[in-house]
């Protein structure tokens, strides 16, 4: 993903950090099958008592009754590692593609299903399926995913709000997974939850998966970044409003590495913040995605949203003190307008008010930071000032 396009500028008083997010996330690929239907018969889902399906989820709800029937057939066949999904009648290739994409992006717990769609040459009563891993390989992987999921969910307070759950899922992925295109499990929930390495699909699938386990409506969106490279992120429903979430882009690659680094630039964002700016959904014309129009982003919910430069400087100090109390080193504030944002930058660094901010933080915190050294990140698209403090 092109970080220059995202305009994250890093500056530092006596330290420097360079970071990027690597491109190359995958999407469903298509390969034609031109010699008739595969002849291997399908079979029903084998007995598997720990598997349950929630067909009330958003993408599934947009399918017609017939498409839902085909969806169930593909899902069940993939769950049972069948070589083909067999339908009660011939289905046209475009419908099969639509339904296959729906299964692939919404049934993230069937992580062994390949992203390769084998397009029949004409209307077909069956669809070839391929898999990343064998059934035998998947047994220990599924057990590991189940154990890790239980660990994550049990760490969240039973009385936590949906917002707190979403933040916990986001933070867990950012802090415990690293971006990688080169691992065997990079596109799966096993990669992001258990292996600790994933690319954007793995991050998005895991966030969706954790949401599904807590009854929060979420789905994975496939698209591209500004350079046309494949990318995936999430849309999630919170308090009857939809938001964009991109855990991958909130987990940048830093040099030197900093495993405690976390940000919320792409956590609960509106379409106006990213769609058509940094994130471009695929235009399959299959679905009408919900509009993400709420302005109740992370910064507003946490009280780090400023209308003026003066307010922003004060809130940055508060955010920095809050971060140290919670064991973090990063603090950020977002502005409602560009004038206040640019004025705050001028005051903090040209006017050197950042030193006073850090001094006041030290006066109010048992944890002390270096008042002369810090790392600065600026997000011009979303008007965010972000500092990473250096502990004494």
C-alpha positions, 0 to 999 in steps of 0.5 A, a space after each residue: 500500500 502506498 504510504 506516500 499517497 496516504 501522506 503520512 509524514 514522519 519527523 522527529 526531534 532527535 529520532 527518526 522512523 521510516 515505515 510502509 505497508 507492503 502491497 500485494 494483498 490478494 483477491 479472488 482470481 478467476 480461471 476458466 474451465 472449458 471442457 464441461 462440468 467436473 464429473 465428481 459427484 458432490 456430497 452433503 456436509 459431514 457430521 461436524 457438531 462444532 460447526 454452526 452457520 449464521 445466515 443472517 449476516 449482511 452479504 448473505 441477506 442481499 442474495 436472492 432465495 435461489 442464490 442463498 440456496 447455491 451459497 449454502 451448497 458451496 459452503 457445505 461442499 467446501 466445509 466437507 472438502 468436496 471437489 465439486 459443489 453440485 446444484 439442483 439445476 444449471 446455474 449461469 457462470 456470473 451467478 456462480 461467481 457472485 455466490 462464490 465471492 460471497 462465500 469466500 469473503 463471508 465464510 472466513 472460518 472455512 479458511 482452507 477454501 482457495 481464492 481461485 474461482 474456476 469459471 464454467 464455460 456455460 451454465 453448469 450444474 456443478 462448480 469445481 472447488 480447490 483448497 489451500 490445505 488438506 483436511 488432515 492439515 486443517 484439523 490442528 489449525 482449526 483447533 488452534 483457531 478455536 483456542 485462540 478465539 476463546 482466549 481473545 473473547 475471554 479477555 474482554 469484560 462480559 459487560 463490554 459494549 460493542 464499541 469496546 469489543 471492536 476496539 479490543 479486536 482491532 488492538 489485538 490484531 494490530 499488536 499481535 500480527 505483522 504484515 507479511 505476504 510470504 507466509 503459508 497462512 497469510 490470507 487466513 484467520 489462522 495466519 492472523 490469529 495464530 501464526 502472527 503473520 498475515 496480509 490484508 485479507 488475513 487481517 480483515 477475515 480475522 476481524 470479521 470472524 471475531 465480530 461474528 463470534 460476538 453477534 456484531 454485523 461485519 463483512 470483508 470488502 475487497 478492492 484496491 489501494 490508490 495504486 490499483 493493488 489489491 486490498 481488503 478491509 471491513 465494514 462493521 455495524 455499530 449502534 445501527 450505523 456502518 463504519 469502515 475498519 482497516 486493521 492492516 493499515 493501522 499496523 504499519 511496518 516500522 524501522 526500527 520495529 515497534 511491536 507496541 505501536 498502534 494507531 486508529 486512523 482507519 478504525 470506525 471511519 466514514 466513507 468520506 474519509 477513505 472511499 475514493 481517497 485511499 480505498 477503492 471497493 471492487 465494482 462487481 455491481 453485485 451488492 450495494 454496500 451500506 453507506 458509512 456516513 456517521 462522524 462518530 469516529 474513534 477520536 470523537 468517541 475517545 474525546 480526542 477531536 478538536 475544532 481549534 488549534 488551541 483545543 488540539 494542543 490541549 487534547 494531545 497533552 491529555 491523550 499522551 497522559 492517557 496513553 502512558 497511564 494505559 501502558 502505551 507510548 502513542 497519542 493522537 488528536 484529530 481536527 475538524 478542519 484543515 486550518 486548525 490542523 495546520 495551525 496546531 502543527 505550527 504551534 507545536 513544532 515551529 512554536 516549540 509547544 511540543 516541549 511544554 506538552 511533554 513536560 506537562 505529561 511528565 509532571 502528571 505521570 509516574 512514567 517519564 518520557 524524553 522531553 527532547 525526543 519524540 516521533 511525529 506522524 501527520 495524516 493530512 487526509 484525515 487531519 491527524 497529529 500523532 506522536 510516539 513518545 520515547 521513554 526515559 
